[in-house]
């Protein structure tokens, strides 16, 4: 039986959609529990699903505003021994080029998320990653939950540490 989900207020805010009097039910693939949603625009929506206890994290994409979904990335390097799913972080610089950190791996897409290439491991893994911000194709910022900032000036190939002082 397919699960049914209601688009919540948070998703409306993220997607820039206007609140409506009528809510639309969206059918999800069997046995999928989405943990995060990221909207590129009103039609292109990404959703993350995590599998616990040794499984892998999966990225789904909808090109029709959530009416239909397809798998665009399965984390092929799940963190060994992990009993929880780490939240994924995503940032796009335009409609085609975007970056993703999912379970310690750093990915890039150049075709609106249809295909993802693994650039390597995230400098911190993901346990302390608070934000991912792609400024352009060369400059990418990773901000930890603790206020530490790492910057890449070569498209994510290498990162250097920039200290942020907390008052």
Phi and psi in radians as a Rosetta constraint file:
Dihedral C 1 N 2 CA 2 C 2 CIRCULARHARMONIC -1.339 0.35
Dihedral N 2 CA 2 C 2 N 3 CIRCULARHARMONIC 2.445 0.35
Dihedral C 2 N 3 CA 3 C 3 CIRCULARHARMONIC -1.393 0.35
Dihedral N 3 CA 3 C 3 N 4 CIRCULARHARMONIC 2.644 0.35
Dihedral C 3 N 4 CA 4 C 4 CIRCULARHARMONIC -2.026 0.35
Dihedral N 4 CA 4 C 4 N 5 CIRCULARHARMONIC 2.422 0.35
Dihedral C 4 N 5 CA 5 C 5 CIRCULARHARMONIC -2.296 0.35
Dihedral N 5 CA 5 C 5 N 6 CIRCULARHARMONIC 2.522 0.35
Dihedral C 5 N 6 CA 6 C 6 CIRCULARHARMONIC -1.736 0.35
Dihedral N 6 CA 6 C 6 N 7 CIRCULARHARMONIC 2.413 0.35
Dihedral C 6 N 7 CA 7 C 7 CIRCULARHARMONIC -1.195 0.35
Dihedral N 7 CA 7 C 7 N 8 CIRCULARHARMONIC 2.156 0.35
Dihedral C 7 N 8 CA 8 C 8 CIRCULARHARMONIC -1.573 0.35
Dihedral N 8 CA 8 C 8 N 9 CIRCULARHARMONIC 2.968 0.35
Dihedral C 8 N 9 CA 9 C 9 CIRCULARHARMONIC -1.042 0.35
Dihedral N 9 CA 9 C 9 N 10 CIRCULARHARMONIC -0.653 0.35
Dihedral C 9 N 10 CA 10 C 10 CIRCULARHARMONIC -1.072 0.35
Dihedral N 10 CA 10 C 10 N 11 CIRCULARHARMONIC -0.745 0.35
Dihedral C 10 N 11 CA 11 C 11 CIRCULARHARMONIC -1.145 0.35
Dihedral N 11 CA 11 C 11 N 12 CIRCULARHARMONIC -0.644 0.35
Dihedral C 11 N 12 CA 12 C 12 CIRCULARHARMONIC -1.088 0.35
Dihedral N 12 CA 12 C 12 N 13 CIRCULARHARMONIC -0.759 0.35
Dihedral C 12 N 13 CA 13 C 13 CIRCULARHARMONIC -1.108 0.35
Dihedral N 13 CA 13 C 13 N 14 CIRCULARHARMONIC -0.819 0.35
Dihedral C 13 N 14 CA 14 C 14 CIRCULARHARMONIC -1.079 0.35
Dihedral N 14 CA 14 C 14 N 15 CIRCULARHARMONIC -0.729 0.35
Dihedral C 14 N 15 CA 15 C 15 CIRCULARHARMONIC -1.427 0.35
Dihedral N 15 CA 15 C 15 N 16 CIRCULARHARMONIC -0.197 0.35
Dihedral C 15 N 16 CA 16 C 16 CIRCULARHARMONIC 1.280 0.35
Dihedral N 16 CA 16 C 16 N 17 CIRCULARHARMONIC 0.387 0.35
Dihedral C 16 N 17 CA 17 C 17 CIRCULARHARMONIC -1.471 0.35
Dihedral N 17 CA 17 C 17 N 18 CIRCULARHARMONIC 2.724 0.35
Dihedral C 17 N 18 CA 18 C 18 CIRCULARHARMONIC -1.601 0.35
Dihedral N 18 CA 18 C 18 N 19 CIRCULARHARMONIC 2.491 0.35
Dihedral C 18 N 19 CA 19 C 19 CIRCULARHARMONIC -1.109 0.35
Dihedral N 19 CA 19 C 19 N 20 CIRCULARHARMONIC 2.509 0.35
Dihedral C 19 N 20 CA 20 C 20 CIRCULARHARMONIC -2.210 0.35
Dihedral N 20 CA 20 C 20 N 21 CIRCULARHARMONIC 2.816 0.35
Dihedral C 20 N 21 CA 21 C 21 CIRCULARHARMONIC -1.287 0.35
Dihedral N 21 CA 21 C 21 N 22 CIRCULARHARMONIC -0.525 0.35
Dihedral C 21 N 22 CA 22 C 22 CIRCULARHARMONIC -1.874 0.35
Dihedral N 22 CA 22 C 22 N 23 CIRCULARHARMONIC 2.310 0.35
Dihedral C 22 N 23 CA 23 C 23 CIRCULARHARMONIC -1.702 0.35
Dihedral N 23 CA 23 C 23 N 24 CIRCULARHARMONIC 2.483 0.35
Dihedral C 23 N 24 CA 24 C 24 CIRCULARHARMONIC -1.826 0.35
Dihedral N 24 CA 24 C 24 N 25 CIRCULARHARMONIC 2.304 0.35
Dihedral C 24 N 25 CA 25 C 25 CIRCULARHARMONIC -1.427 0.35
Dihedral N 25 CA 25 C 25 N 26 CIRCULARHARMONIC 2.397 0.35
Dihedral C 25 N 26 CA 26 C 26 CIRCULARHARMONIC -2.061 0.35
Dihedral N 26 CA 26 C 26 N 27 CIRCULARHARMONIC 2.216 0.35
Dihedral C 26 N 27 CA 27 C 27 CIRCULARHARMONIC -1.469 0.35
Dihedral N 27 CA 27 C 27 N 28 CIRCULARHARMONIC 2.357 0.35
Dihedral C 27 N 28 CA 28 C 28 CIRCULARHARMONIC -1.848 0.35
Dihedral N 28 CA 28 C 28 N 29 CIRCULARHARMONIC 2.776 0.35
Dihedral C 28 N 29 CA 29 C 29 CIRCULARHARMONIC -1.041 0.35
Dihedral N 29 CA 29 C 29 N 30 CIRCULARHARMONIC 2.706 0.35
Dihedral C 29 N 30 CA 30 C 30 CIRCULARHARMONIC -0.984 0.35
Dihedral N 30 CA 30 C 30 N 31 CIRCULARHARMONIC 2.480 0.35
Dihedral C 30 N 31 CA 31 C 31 CIRCULARHARMONIC 1.028 0.35
Dihedral N 31 CA 31 C 31 N 32 CIRCULARHARMONIC 0.532 0.35
Dihedral C 31 N 32 CA 32 C 32 CIRCULARHARMONIC -1.977 0.35
Dihedral N 32 CA 32 C 32 N 33 CIRCULARHARMONIC 2.310 0.35
Dihedral C 32 N 33 CA 33 C 33 CIRCULARHARMONIC -2.098 0.35
Dihedral N 33 CA 33 C 33 N 34 CIRCULARHARMONIC 1.888 0.35
Dihedral C 33 N 34 CA 34 C 34 CIRCULARHARMONIC -1.312 0.35
Dihedral N 34 CA 34 C 34 N 35 CIRCULARHARMONIC 2.378 0.35
Dihedral C 34 N 35 CA 35 C 35 CIRCULARHARMONIC -1.873 0.35
Dihedral N 35 CA 35 C 35 N 36 CIRCULARHARMONIC -0.389 0.35
Dihedral C 35 N 36 CA 36 C 36 CIRCULARHARMONIC -2.569 0.35
Dihedral N 36 CA 36 C 36 N 37 CIRCULARHARMONIC 2.652 0.35
Dihedral C 36 N 37 CA 37 C 37 CIRCULARHARMONIC -2.298 0.35
Dihedral N 37 CA 37 C 37 N 38 CIRCULARHARMONIC 2.414 0.35
Dihedral C 37 N 38 CA 38 C 38 CIRCULARHARMONIC -2.313 0.35
Dihedral N 38 CA 38 C 38 N 39 CIRCULARHARMONIC 2.198 0.35
Dihedral C 38 N 39 CA 39 C 39 CIRCULARHARMONIC -1.870 0.35
Dihedral N 39 CA 39 C 39 N 40 CIRCULARHARMONIC 2.177 0.35
Dihedral C 39 N 40 CA 40 C 40 CIRCULARHARMONIC -1.445 0.35
Dihedral N 40 CA 40 C 40 N 41 CIRCULARHARMONIC -0.667 0.35
Dihedral C 40 N 41 CA 41 C 41 CIRCULARHARMONIC -2.770 0.35
Dihedral N 41 CA 41 C 41 N 42 CIRCULARHARMONIC -2.936 0.35
Dihedral C 41 N 42 CA 42 C 42 CIRCULARHARMONIC -1.181 0.35
Dihedral N 42 CA 42 C 42 N 43 CIRCULARHARMONIC -0.302 0.35
Dihedral C 42 N 43 CA 43 C 43 CIRCULARHARMONIC -1.838 0.35
Dihedral N 43 CA 43 C 43 N 44 CIRCULARHARMONIC -0.701 0.35
Dihedral C 43 N 44 CA 44 C 44 CIRCULARHARMONIC -1.601 0.35
Dihedral N 44 CA 44 C 44 N 45 CIRCULARHARMONIC 2.000 0.35
Dihedral C 44 N 45 CA 45 C 45 CIRCULARHARMONIC -2.248 0.35
Dihedral N 45 CA 45 C 45 N 46 CIRCULARHARMONIC 2.371 0.35
Dihedral C 45 N 46 CA 46 C 46 CIRCULARHARMONIC -1.956 0.35
Dihedral N 46 CA 46 C 46 N 47 CIRCULARHARMONIC 2.511 0.35
Dihedral C 46 N 47 CA 47 C 47 CIRCULARHARMONIC -2.403 0.35
Dihedral N 47 CA 47 C 47 N 48 CIRCULARHARMONIC 2.469 0.35
Dihedral C 47 N 48 CA 48 C 48 CIRCULARHARMONIC -1.851 0.35
Dihedral N 48 CA 48 C 48 N 49 CIRCULARHARMONIC 2.396 0.35
Dihedral C 48 N 49 CA 49 C 49 CIRCULARHARMONIC -2.239 0.35
Dihedral N 49 CA 49 C 49 N 50 CIRCULARHARMONIC 2.328 0.35
Dihedral C 49 N 50 CA 50 C 50 CIRCULARHARMONIC -1.961 0.35
Dihedral N 50 CA 50 C 50 N 51 CIRCULARHARMONIC 2.521 0.35
Dihedral C 50 N 51 CA 51 C 51 CIRCULARHARMONIC -1.985 0.35
Dihedral N 51 CA 51 C 51 N 52 CIRCULARHARMONIC 2.242 0.35
Dihedral C 51 N 52 CA 52 C 52 CIRCULARHARMONIC -1.549 0.35
Dihedral N 52 CA 52 C 52 N 53 CIRCULARHARMONIC 2.905 0.35
Dihedral C 52 N 53 CA 53 C 53 CIRCULARHARMONIC 0.999 0.35
Dihedral N 53 CA 53 C 53 N 54 CIRCULARHARMONIC 1.080 0.35
Dihedral C 53 N 54 CA 54 C 54 CIRCULARHARMONIC 1.563 0.35
Dihedral N 54 CA 54 C 54 N 55 CIRCULARHARMONIC -0.040 0.35
Dihedral C 54 N 55 CA 55 C 55 CIRCULARHARMONIC -1.376 0.35
Dihedral N 55 CA 55 C 55 N 56 CIRCULARHARMONIC -2.922 0.35
Dihedral C 55 N 56 CA 56 C 56 CIRCULARHARMONIC -2.114 0.35
Dihedral N 56 CA 56 C 56 N 57 CIRCULARHARMONIC 2.788 0.35
Dihedral C 56 N 57 CA 57 C 57 CIRCULARHARMONIC -1.559 0.35
Dihedral N 57 CA 57 C 57 N 58 CIRCULARHARMONIC 2.566 0.35
Dihedral C 57 N 58 CA 58 C 58 CIRCULARHARMONIC -2.278 0.35
Dihedral N 58 CA 58 C 58 N 59 CIRCULARHARMONIC 2.418 0.35
Dihedral C 58 N 59 CA 59 C 59 CIRCULARHARMONIC -1.882 0.35
Dihedral N 59 CA 59 C 59 N 60 CIRCULARHARMONIC 2.168 0.35
Dihedral C 59 N 60 CA 60 C 60 CIRCULARHARMONIC -1.846 0.35
Dihedral N 60 CA 60 C 60 N 61 CIRCULARHARMONIC 2.687 0.35
Dihedral C 60 N 61 CA 61 C 61 CIRCULARHARMONIC -2.337 0.35
Dihedral N 61 CA 61 C 61 N 62 CIRCULARHARMONIC 2.428 0.35
Dihedral C 61 N 62 CA 62 C 62 CIRCULARHARMONIC -2.106 0.35
Dihedral N 62 CA 62 C 62 N 63 CIRCULARHARMONIC 2.335 0.35
Dihedral C 62 N 63 CA 63 C 63 CIRCULARHARMONIC -1.841 0.35
Dihedral N 63 CA 63 C 63 N 64 CIRCULARHARMONIC 0.056 0.35
Dihedral C 63 N 64 CA 64 C 64 CIRCULARHARMONIC -2.217 0.35
Dihedral N 64 CA 64 C 64 N 65 CIRCULARHARMONIC 0.639 0.35
Dihedral C 64 N 65 CA 65 C 65 CIRCULARHARMONIC 1.252 0.35
Dihedral N 65 CA 65 C 65 N 66 CIRCULARHARMONIC 0.376 0.35
Dihedral C 65 N 66 CA 66 C 66 CIRCULARHARMONIC 1.737 0.35
Dihedral N 66 CA 66 C 66 N 67 CIRCULARHARMONIC 0.082 0.35
Dihedral C 66 N 67 CA 67 C 67 CIRCULARHARMONIC -1.304 0.35
Dihedral N 67 CA 67 C 67 N 68 CIRCULARHARMONIC -0.626 0.35
Dihedral C 67 N 68 CA 68 C 68 CIRCULARHARMONIC -2.381 0.35
Dihedral N 68 CA 68 C 68 N 69 CIRCULARHARMONIC 2.648 0.35
Dihedral C 68 N 69 CA 69 C 69 CIRCULARHARMONIC -2.297 0.35
Dihedral N 69 CA 69 C 69 N 70 CIRCULARHARMONIC 2.606 0.35
Dihedral C 69 N 70 CA 70 C 70 CIRCULARHARMONIC -2.458 0.35
Dihedral N 70 CA 70 C 70 N 71 CIRCULARHARMONIC 2.654 0.35
Dihedral C 70 N 71 CA 71 C 71 CIRCULARHARMONIC -1.357 0.35
Dihedral N 71 CA 71 C 71 N 72 CIRCULARHARMONIC 2.218 0.35
Dihedral C 71 N 72 CA 72 C 72 CIRCULARHARMONIC -1.985 0.35
Dihedral N 72 CA 72 C 72 N 73 CIRCULARHARMONIC -0.269 0.35
Dihedral C 72 N 73 CA 73 C 73 CIRCULARHARMONIC -2.786 0.35
Dihedral N 73 CA 73 C 73 N 74 CIRCULARHARMONIC 2.282 0.35
Dihedral C 73 N 74 CA 74 C 74 CIRCULARHARMONIC -2.036 0.35
Dihedral N 74 CA 74 C 74 N 75 CIRCULARHARMONIC 2.236 0.35
Dihedral C 74 N 75 CA 75 C 75 CIRCULARHARMONIC -1.127 0.35
Dihedral N 75 CA 75 C 75 N 76 CIRCULARHARMONIC 1.947 0.35
Dihedral C 75 N 76 CA 76 C 76 CIRCULARHARMONIC -1.559 0.35
Dihedral N 76 CA 76 C 76 N 77 CIRCULARHARMONIC -0.049 0.35
Dihedral C 76 N 77 CA 77 C 77 CIRCULARHARMONIC -2.224 0.35
Dihedral N 77 CA 77 C 77 N 78 CIRCULARHARMONIC 1.102 0.35
Dihedral C 77 N 78 CA 78 C 78 CIRCULARHARMONIC -1.117 0.35
Dihedral N 78 CA 78 C 78 N 79 CIRCULARHARMONIC 2.568 0.35
Dihedral C 78 N 79 CA 79 C 79 CIRCULARHARMONIC -1.120 0.35
Dihedral N 79 CA 79 C 79 N 80 CIRCULARHARMONIC 2.134 0.35
Dihedral C 79 N 80 CA 80 C 80 CIRCULARHARMONIC -1.146 0.35
Dihedral N 80 CA 80 C 80 N 81 CIRCULARHARMONIC 2.394 0.35
Dihedral C 80 N 81 CA 81 C 81 CIRCULARHARMONIC 1.315 0.35
Dihedral N 81 CA 81 C 81 N 82 CIRCULARHARMONIC 0.040 0.35
Dihedral C 81 N 82 CA 82 C 82 CIRCULARHARMONIC -1.327 0.35
Dihedral N 82 CA 82 C 82 N 83 CIRCULARHARMONIC 2.387 0.35
Dihedral C 82 N 83 CA 83 C 83 CIRCULARHARMONIC -1.915 0.35
Dihedral N 83 CA 83 C 83 N 84 CIRCULARHARMONIC 0.172 0.35
Dihedral C 83 N 84 CA 84 C 84 CIRCULARHARMONIC -2.470 0.35
Dihedral N 84 CA 84 C 84 N 85 CIRCULARHARMONIC 2.780 0.35
Dihedral C 84 N 85 CA 85 C 85 CIRCULARHARMONIC -1.566 0.35
Dihedral N 85 CA 85 C 85 N 86 CIRCULARHARMONIC 2.309 0.35
Dihedral C 85 N 86 CA 86 C 86 CIRCULARHARMONIC -1.500 0.35
Dihedral N 86 CA 86 C 86 N 87 CIRCULARHARMONIC 2.385 0.35
Dihedral C 86 N 87 CA 87 C 87 CIRCULARHARMONIC -1.120 0.35
Dihedral N 87 CA 87 C 87 N 88 CIRCULARHARMONIC 2.379 0.35
Dihedral C 87 N 88 CA 88 C 88 CIRCULARHARMONIC -1.439 0.35
Dihedral N 88 CA 88 C 88 N 89 CIRCULARHARMONIC 2.658 0.35
Dihedral C 88 N 89 CA 89 C 89 CIRCULARHARMONIC -2.168 0.35
Dihedral N 89 CA 89 C 89 N 90 CIRCULARHARMONIC 2.422 0.35
Dihedral C 89 N 90 CA 90 C 90 CIRCULARHARMONIC -2.421 0.35
Dihedral N 90 CA 90 C 90 N 91 CIRCULARHARMONIC 2.522 0.35
Dihedral C 90 N 91 CA 91 C 91 CIRCULARHARMONIC -2.630 0.35
Dihedral N 91 CA 91 C 91 N 92 CIRCULARHARMONIC 2.271 0.35
Dihedral C 91 N 92 CA 92 C 92 CIRCULARHARMONIC -1.939 0.35
Dihedral N 92 CA 92 C 92 N 93 CIRCULARHARMONIC 2.501 0.35
Dihedral C 92 N 93 CA 93 C 93 CIRCULARHARMONIC -1.709 0.35
Dihedral N 93 CA 93 C 93 N 94 CIRCULARHARMONIC -0.328 0.35
Dihedral C 93 N 94 CA 94 C 94 CIRCULARHARMONIC -2.777 0.35
Dihedral N 94 CA 94 C 94 N 95 CIRCULARHARMONIC -2.973 0.35
Dihedral C 94 N 95 CA 95 C 95 CIRCULARHARMONIC -1.143 0.35
Dihedral N 95 CA 95 C 95 N 96 CIRCULARHARMONIC -0.361 0.35
Dihedral C 95 N 96 CA 96 C 96 CIRCULARHARMONIC -1.894 0.35
Dihedral N 96 CA 96 C 96 N 97 CIRCULARHARMONIC -0.660 0.35
Dihedral C 96 N 97 CA 97 C 97 CIRCULARHARMONIC -1.772 0.35
Dihedral N 97 CA 97 C 97 N 98 CIRCULARHARMONIC 2.161 0.35
Dihedral C 97 N 98 CA 98 C 98 CIRCULARHARMONIC -2.601 0.35
Dihedral N 98 CA 98 C 98 N 99 CIRCULARHARMONIC 2.884 0.35
Dihedral C 98 N 99 CA 99 C 99 CIRCULARHARMONIC -2.234 0.35
Dihedral N 99 CA 99 C 99 N 100 CIRCULARHARMONIC 2.664 0.35
Dihedral C 99 N 100 CA 100 C 100 CIRCULARHARMONIC -2.539 0.35
Dihedral N 100 CA 100 C 100 N 101 CIRCULARHARMONIC 2.370 0.35
Dihedral C 100 N 101 CA 101 C 101 CIRCULARHARMONIC -2.001 0.35
Dihedral N 101 CA 101 C 101 N 102 CIRCULARHARMONIC 2.076 0.35
Dihedral C 101 N 102 CA 102 C 102 CIRCULARHARMONIC -2.369 0.35
Dihedral N 102 CA 102 C 102 N 103 CIRCULARHARMONIC 2.057 0.35
Dihedral C 102 N 103 CA 103 C 103 CIRCULARHARMONIC 0.800 0.35
Dihedral N 103 CA 103 C 103 N 104 CIRCULARHARMONIC 0.978 0.35
Dihedral C 103 N 104 CA 104 C 104 CIRCULARHARMONIC 1.371 0.35
Dihedral N 104 CA 104 C 104 N 105 CIRCULARHARMONIC -0.061 0.35
Dihedral C 104 N 105 CA 105 C 105 CIRCULARHARMONIC -1.761 0.35
Dihedral N 105 CA 105 C 105 N 106 CIRCULARHARMONIC 2.539 0.35
Dihedral C 105 N 106 CA 106 C 106 CIRCULARHARMONIC -1.935 0.35
Dihedral N 106 CA 106 C 106 N 107 CIRCULARHARMONIC 2.120 0.35
Dihedral C 106 N 107 CA 107 C 107 CIRCULARHARMONIC -2.119 0.35
Dihedral N 107 CA 107 C 107 N 108 CIRCULARHARMONIC 2.764 0.35
Dihedral C 107 N 108 CA 108 C 108 CIRCULARHARMONIC -2.372 0.35
Dihedral N 108 CA 108 C 108 N 109 CIRCULARHARMONIC 2.501 0.35
Dihedral C 108 N 109 CA 109 C 109 CIRCULARHARMONIC -2.171 0.35
Dihedral N 109 CA 109 C 109 N 110 CIRCULARHARMONIC 2.573 0.35
Dihedral C 109 N 110 CA 110 C 110 CIRCULARHARMONIC -2.146 0.35
Dihedral N 110 CA 110 C 110 N 111 CIRCULARHARMONIC 0.127 0.35
Dihedral C 110 N 111 CA 111 C 111 CIRCULARHARMONIC -2.327 0.35
Dihedral N 111 CA 111 C 111 N 112 CIRCULARHARMONIC 0.808 0.35
Dihedral C 111 N 112 CA 112 C 112 CIRCULARHARMONIC 1.042 0.35
Dihedral N 112 CA 112 C 112 N 113 CIRCULARHARMONIC 0.553 0.35
Dihedral C 112 N 113 CA 113 C 113 CIRCULARHARMONIC 1.508 0.35
Dihedral N 113 CA 113 C 113 N 114 CIRCULARHARMONIC 0.155 0.35
Dihedral C 113 N 114 CA 114 C 114 CIRCULARHARMONIC -1.233 0.35
Dihedral N 114 CA 114 C 114 N 115 CIRCULARHARMONIC -0.662 0.35
Dihedral C 114 N 115 CA 115 C 115 CIRCULARHARMONIC -2.346 0.35
Dihedral N 115 CA 115 C 115 N 116 CIRCULARHARMONIC 2.526 0.35
Dihedral C 115 N 116 CA 116 C 116 CIRCULARHARMONIC -2.243 0.35
Dihedral N 116 CA 116 C 116 N 117 CIRCULARHARMONIC 2.352 0.35
Dihedral C 116 N 117 CA 117 C 117 CIRCULARHARMONIC -1.920 0.35
Dihedral N 117 CA 117 C 117 N 118 CIRCULARHARMONIC 2.386 0.35
Dihedral C 117 N 118 CA 118 C 118 CIRCULARHARMONIC -1.433 0.35
Dihedral N 118 CA 118 C 118 N 119 CIRCULARHARMONIC 2.141 0.35
Dihedral C 118 N 119 CA 119 C 119 CIRCULARHARMONIC -1.603 0.35
Dihedral N 119 CA 119 C 119 N 120 CIRCULARHARMONIC -0.172 0.35
Dihedral C 119 N 120 CA 120 C 120 CIRCULARHARMONIC 2.298 0.35
Dihedral N 120 CA 120 C 120 N 121 CIRCULARHARMONIC -2.851 0.35
Dihedral C 120 N 121 CA 121 C 121 CIRCULARHARMONIC -1.440 0.35
Dihedral N 121 CA 121 C 121 N 122 CIRCULARHARMONIC 2.533 0.35
Dihedral C 121 N 122 CA 122 C 122 CIRCULARHARMONIC -1.148 0.35
Dihedral N 122 CA 122 C 122 N 123 CIRCULARHARMONIC 2.459 0.35
Dihedral C 122 N 123 CA 123 C 123 CIRCULARHARMONIC -0.986 0.35
Dihedral N 123 CA 123 C 123 N 124 CIRCULARHARMONIC -0.572 0.35
Dihedral C 123 N 124 CA 124 C 124 CIRCULARHARMONIC -1.855 0.35
Dihedral N 124 CA 124 C 124 N 125 CIRCULARHARMONIC 0.025 0.35
Dihedral C 124 N 125 CA 125 C 125 CIRCULARHARMONIC 1.311 0.35
Dihedral N 125 CA 125 C 125 N 126 CIRCULARHARMONIC -2.473 0.35
Dihedral C 125 N 126 CA 126 C 126 CIRCULARHARMONIC -2.340 0.35
Dihedral N 126 CA 126 C 126 N 127 CIRCULARHARMONIC -0.088 0.35
Dihedral C 126 N 127 CA 127 C 127 CIRCULARHARMONIC -1.126 0.35
Dihedral N 127 CA 127 C 127 N 128 CIRCULARHARMONIC -0.471 0.35
Dihedral C 127 N 128 CA 128 C 128 CIRCULARHARMONIC -2.050 0.35
Dihedral N 128 CA 128 C 128 N 129 CIRCULARHARMONIC 0.189 0.35
Dihedral C 128 N 129 CA 129 C 129 CIRCULARHARMONIC -1.383 0.35
Dihedral N 129 CA 129 C 129 N 130 CIRCULARHARMONIC 2.083 0.35
Dihedral C 129 N 130 CA 130 C 130 CIRCULARHARMONIC -1.702 0.35
Dihedral N 130 CA 130 C 130 N 131 CIRCULARHARMONIC -0.684 0.35
Dihedral C 130 N 131 CA 131 C 131 CIRCULARHARMONIC -2.538 0.35
Dihedral N 131 CA 131 C 131 N 132 CIRCULARHARMONIC 2.599 0.35
Dihedral C 131 N 132 CA 132 C 132 CIRCULARHARMONIC -2.163 0.35
Dihedral N 132 CA 132 C 132 N 133 CIRCULARHARMONIC 2.201 0.35
Dihedral C 132 N 133 CA 133 C 133 CIRCULARHARMONIC -2.334 0.35
Dihedral N 133 CA 133 C 133 N 134 CIRCULARHARMONIC 1.969 0.35
Dihedral C 133 N 134 CA 134 C 134 CIRCULARHARMONIC -1.627 0.35
Dihedral N 134 CA 134 C 134 N 135 CIRCULARHARMONIC 1.986 0.35
Dihedral C 134 N 135 CA 135 C 135 CIRCULARHARMONIC -1.360 0.35
Dihedral N 135 CA 135 C 135 N 136 CIRCULARHARMONIC -0.846 0.35
Dihedral C 135 N 136 CA 136 C 136 CIRCULARHARMONIC -2.688 0.35
Dihedral N 136 CA 136 C 136 N 137 CIRCULARHARMONIC -2.982 0.35
Dihedral C 136 N 137 CA 137 C 137 CIRCULARHARMONIC -1.161 0.35
Dihedral N 137 CA 137 C 137 N 138 CIRCULARHARMONIC -0.382 0.35
Dihedral C 137 N 138 CA 138 C 138 CIRCULARHARMONIC -1.673 0.35
Dihedral N 138 CA 138 C 138 N 139 CIRCULARHARMONIC -0.666 0.35
Dihedral C 138 N 139 CA 139 C 139 CIRCULARHARMONIC -1.820 0.35
Dihedral N 139 CA 139 C 139 N 140 CIRCULARHARMONIC 2.005 0.35
Dihedral C 139 N 140 CA 140 C 140 CIRCULARHARMONIC -2.278 0.35
Dihedral N 140 CA 140 C 140 N 141 CIRCULARHARMONIC 2.342 0.35
Dihedral C 140 N 141 CA 141 C 141 CIRCULARHARMONIC -2.001 0.35
Dihedral N 141 CA 141 C 141 N 142 CIRCULARHARMONIC 2.386 0.35
Dihedral C 141 N 142 CA 142 C 142 CIRCULARHARMONIC -2.091 0.35
Dihedral N 142 CA 142 C 142 N 143 CIRCULARHARMONIC 2.148 0.35
Dihedral C 142 N 143 CA 143 C 143 CIRCULARHARMONIC -1.965 0.35
Dihedral N 143 CA 143 C 143 N 144 CIRCULARHARMONIC 2.214 0.35
Dihedral C 143 N 144 CA 144 C 144 CIRCULARHARMONIC -1.398 0.35
Dihedral N 144 CA 144 C 144 N 145 CIRCULARHARMONIC 2.882 0.35
Dihedral C 144 N 145 CA 145 C 145 CIRCULARHARMONIC -1.109 0.35
Dihedral N 145 CA 145 C 145 N 146 CIRCULARHARMONIC -0.302 0.35
Dihedral C 145 N 146 CA 146 C 146 CIRCULARHARMONIC -1.674 0.35
Dihedral N 146 CA 146 C 146 N 147 CIRCULARHARMONIC 0.013 0.35
Dihedral C 146 N 147 CA 147 C 147 CIRCULARHARMONIC 1.650 0.35
Dihedral N 147 CA 147 C 147 N 148 CIRCULARHARMONIC 0.104 0.35
Dihedral C 147 N 148 CA 148 C 148 CIRCULARHARMONIC -1.468 0.35
Dihedral N 148 CA 148 C 148 N 149 CIRCULARHARMONIC 2.507 0.35
Dihedral C 148 N 149 CA 149 C 149 CIRCULARHARMONIC -2.132 0.35
Dihedral N 149 CA 149 C 149 N 150 CIRCULARHARMONIC 2.264 0.35
Dihedral C 149 N 150 CA 150 C 150 CIRCULARHARMONIC -2.057 0.35
Dihedral N 150 CA 150 C 150 N 151 CIRCULARHARMONIC 2.391 0.35
Dihedral C 150 N 151 CA 151 C 151 CIRCULARHARMONIC -2.167 0.35
Dihedral N 151 CA 151 C 151 N 152 CIRCULARHARMONIC 2.403 0.35
Dihedral C 151 N 152 CA 152 C 152 CIRCULARHARMONIC -1.952 0.35
Dihedral N 152 CA 152 C 152 N 153 CIRCULARHARMONIC 2.331 0.35
Dihedral C 152 N 153 CA 153 C 153 CIRCULARHARMONIC -1.958 0.35
Dihedral N 153 CA 153 C 153 N 154 CIRCULARHARMONIC 0.192 0.35
Dihedral C 153 N 154 CA 154 C 154 CIRCULARHARMONIC -2.270 0.35
Dihedral N 154 CA 154 C 154 N 155 CIRCULARHARMONIC 0.634 0.35
Dihedral C 154 N 155 CA 155 C 155 CIRCULARHARMONIC 1.275 0.35
Dihedral N 155 CA 155 C 155 N 156 CIRCULARHARMONIC 0.381 0.35
Dihedral C 155 N 156 CA 156 C 156 CIRCULARHARMONIC 1.683 0.35
Dihedral N 156 CA 156 C 156 N 157 CIRCULARHARMONIC 0.070 0.35
Dihedral C 156 N 157 CA 157 C 157 CIRCULARHARMONIC -1.254 0.35
Dihedral N 157 CA 157 C 157 N 158 CIRCULARHARMONIC -0.714 0.35
Dihedral C 157 N 158 CA 158 C 158 CIRCULARHARMONIC -2.388 0.35
Dihedral N 158 CA 158 C 158 N 159 CIRCULARHARMONIC 2.699 0.35
Dihedral C 158 N 159 CA 159 C 159 CIRCULARHARMONIC -2.249 0.35
Dihedral N 159 CA 159 C 159 N 160 CIRCULARHARMONIC 2.540 0.35
Dihedral C 159 N 160 CA 160 C 160 CIRCULARHARMONIC -2.144 0.35
Dihedral N 160 CA 160 C 160 N 161 CIRCULARHARMONIC 2.635 0.35
Dihedral C 160 N 161 CA 161 C 161 CIRCULARHARMONIC -1.477 0.35
Dihedral N 161 CA 161 C 161 N 162 CIRCULARHARMONIC 2.292 0.35
Dihedral C 161 N 162 CA 162 C 162 CIRCULARHARMONIC -2.063 0.35
Dihedral N 162 CA 162 C 162 N 163 CIRCULARHARMONIC 2.134 0.35
Dihedral C 162 N 163 CA 163 C 163 CIRCULARHARMONIC -1.402 0.35
Dihedral N 163 CA 163 C 163 N 164 CIRCULARHARMONIC 2.370 0.35
Dihedral C 163 N 164 CA 164 C 164 CIRCULARHARMONIC -1.993 0.35
Dihedral N 164 CA 164 C 164 N 165 CIRCULARHARMONIC 2.211 0.35
Dihedral C 164 N 165 CA 165 C 165 CIRCULARHARMONIC -1.627 0.35
Dihedral N 165 CA 165 C 165 N 166 CIRCULARHARMONIC 2.212 0.35
Dihedral C 165 N 166 CA 166 C 166 CIRCULARHARMONIC -1.639 0.35
Dihedral N 166 CA 166 C 166 N 167 CIRCULARHARMONIC 2.252 0.35
